[in-house]
Amino acid sequence: MSHSKHELGGDKQSSTRGGNISSRIPGFYKLGVRERLTALRDLAGLSDAEVGLLHDGCLSVEQANHMVENVVGTYALPLGLGLNFQVNGRDYLVPMCVEEPSVIAAASNAARMVREGGGFVAEADPPLMIAQVQLYDVPDTTAGTQAILAEKAALMCACNDAQPSLVRRGGGTRDIEVRTLEPSTAEDAGMLVVHLIVDCCDAMGANLVNTVAEAVAPRLAALAGGCFGLRILSNLADRRCVRVRCRVPVDVLRSERFDGVAVRDGIVLASRFAELDPYRAATHNKGIMNGIDPVVLATGNDWRGVEAGAHAFAARSGVYRPLAIWRAGSDGMLLGQIELPMAIGTVGGTLRVHPGARLGLQISGVKSAQELGMVMASVGLASNLAALRALAAEGIQQGHMSLHARSVAVAAGASGALVDIVAAELSKLGDIRKERAEQILSQLRESAAY
């Protein structure tokens, strides 16, 4: 995938420090790292100390030692900026932490295309998480359910008493539901699960809802006449979904070989393939998470929880389905939409100790967990568009391997200007192997110029 000056930047740039910046930065990918940091400092209003954090890796061994056990060091991943993103009329610089070549460039290019159609339009559910309390050996599940629901008001008060600080911030338990689990064996008979629906405000909420579940589990078991088992959140956060849609003019979809209508129809056909086949849907959704996970990582959120929720949501009908679908609109434009759970936070957790996570949020400019979730889902939809357009036009390998060639060149020992020279030759030959890169590098170094 060759990148024109439009793909990672734009033709015009306007920014107001401290206000709504522009995410269209002309020629950003052509700048050196220090020049990019200078541009980011001015756009996001970063201090010199914060710019230094980005340059030095954002996390010291001492800080890491307060985060996880048995620390022996830190392990760095590249942190880049997703550009051209406009969500609900506002521009965002999107921090993306990822090791895979082409992800950031492809998402930024797709965001530019979506921008031509008016940008992403997003909405988010209230930040409701589910805490589950498992009840077993319940002698009469119908009577147990009725007994719990009869005490719903008192139980909700008990839940809120367990998290007074959350209630003070405007959150708290909003509802209680009871489900009877159908037994598959005799040993499974008499099992209920109680769902405590908790508004977590701007927190991801795992610790909050777990505390609530543990506080009321004995009382729930007593009401049902059984015993309590697990008391823990569910990562299928289907009360906390984000929905994003976009419109893409066909003219911006065209490639060197195909016009925009042909590319649009290829994307729609690829979408239908994913809707009908779970084997394709798995790869389709992986492409979506290619965009979402890097933003989750860069903002200190739990990418494993987001992944679990997304894939469980994709299979909620009993058949694994795509999270995003694409159609041709009546006006000829390409229409895309995505829906998935987004259990993420902008306070607490890793953000308390990881300066890089706090900096990622500052760069993004988001003010709430719901806003962050909408941005993340928009990046996921853009990533999906980029992948499907590549498949419908040039083919995925052409773009991916051209960027992969840089990594191969570095692995072969190239540095400085030689990286791009070797990578370009590898792409030209269509032979992206370390052995070939070593041969090219050797020939270049034997010449007078190198």
Sequence and secondary structure as in RCSB ss.txt:
>XXXX:A:sequence
MSHSKHELGGDKQSSTRGGNISSRIPGFYKLGVRERLTALRDLAGLSDAEVGLLHDGCLSVEQANHMVENVVGTY
ALPLGLGLNFQVNGRDYLVPMCVEEPSVIAAASNAARMVREGGGFVAEADPPLMIAQVQLYDVPDTTAGTQAILA
EKAALMCACNDAQPSLVRRGGGTRDIEVRTLEPSTAEDAGMLVVHLIVDCCDAMGANLVNTVAEAVAPRLAALAG
GCFGLRILSNLADRRCVRVRCRVPVDVLRSERFDGVAVRDGIVLASRFAELDPYRAATHNKGIMNGIDPVVLATG
NDWRGVEAGAHAFAARSGVYRPLAIWRAGSDGMLLGQIELPMAIGTVGGTLRVHPGARLGLQISGVKSAQELGMV
MASVGLASNLAALRALAAEGIQQGHMSLHARSVAVAAGASGALVDIVAAELSKLGDIRKERAEQILSQLRESAAY
>XXXX:A:secstr
    TTTSS S     TTS      TTGGGS HHHHHHHHHHHHT  HHHHHHHHHTS  HHHHHTTSSS     
   EEEEEEEEETTEEEEEEEE  STTHHHHHHHHHHHHHHTT BEEEE   EEEEEEEEES S HHHHHHHHHH
THHHHHHHHHHT HHHHHTT EEEEEEEEE   SSGGG S EEEEEEEE TTB  HHHHHHHHHHHHHHHHHHHT
SEEEEEEE S  TTSEEEEEEEE GGGG  SSS HHHHHHHHHHHHHHHHH HHHHHHHHHHHHHHHHHHHHHTT
  HHHHHHHHHHHHTTTSS   SEEEEE TTS EEEEEEEE    SBSGGGGT HHHHHHHHHHT  SHHHHHHH
HHHHHHHHHHHHHHHHHTT HHHHHHHHHHHHHHHHTT  THHHHHHHHHHHHHT   HHHHHHHHHHHHHSTT 
